[in-house]
């Protein structure tokens, strides 16, 4: 069983909590006592930030911690469902890249081997996602979880499903094409997961319509800055006066770096690793690479701090900030982050994409 980050993912990010914690997690999972993990996760993230770790390292460590939680839950369920030991648990999105923050929800799938009883498969996967939710990994509101039939199947089923989604411009849903391109195995056959990802990436590189979908995602959300430098915030609703730094800024850095990684055949998964590789090979300027890394760091730091504050209050995490509450320096950092994302979008849309 593979529990480490992919060897081809650039900087080693699967920095694990103390070994004793992994054993404790397994005991807690077996006993069904996972709620204490919420407090442990909160304390660890706060300690890491208090120690002066940057957002990138904190997110890598948090992702590794969440991976330990997933592994503990799966090992506990494999004792009851023996067929699970032959399956591969796939982690998509921010978890697949190693970029999770407090409140990151579940985005997972199951690569099934053998022929487990359908009712038992439903029962096991339903129990797994509920156990993870109890341990502080919230249920995905879009249903991207192993409990859904749409997110499990054998290798051929997965390949047909993912390429089908990517070959049809009208096939849009909560999965998002970017999310399904960033995944890795947390449990089970690492080789099978890597083969699936390689086949999927090659499919995208050879299909202009799939590439077009990826580029179009860059313009789904308007960058939150006017020509005159004023922030564009929500005009109504519960987040009136706020802006969503995840979807309106950070998503552009993530998607743009992914598109260029596809173009140049870069194996890295983490957005920062992709940016470093792009700059090192001259595909983006050294200055732009530095600006993008600074932007990513600032945005993720804000998300981590928001997540900690929400967790302390027992609230769901979010990615909204109110610029009117920011000091002059923080407003400048946010404007600089938007500018770095905008420059990347122009680069991709001008033909630097596939």
Secondary structure, 3 states (H helix, E strand, C coil): CCCCCCCCCCCCCCCCCCHHHHHHHHHHHHHCCCCHHHHHHHHHHHHHHHCCCCHHHHHHHHHHHHHHHHHHHHHHHHCCCHHHHHCEEEEEHHHHHCCCCCCCCCCEEEECCCCCCHHHHHHHHHHHHHHHHHCCCCCCCCCCCCCCHHHEECHHHHHHHHHHHHHCCCCCCCCCHHHHHCEEEEECCHHHHHHHHHHHHHHHHCCHHHHHHHHHHCCCCCCCECCCCCECCCCCCCCCCCEEHHHHHHHHHHHHHHHHHHHHCCCCCCHHHHHHHHHHCCCCCHHHHHHHHHHHHHHHHHHHHHHHHHHHCCCCCCCEECHHHCCHHHHHHHHHHHHHHHHHHHHHHHHHCC
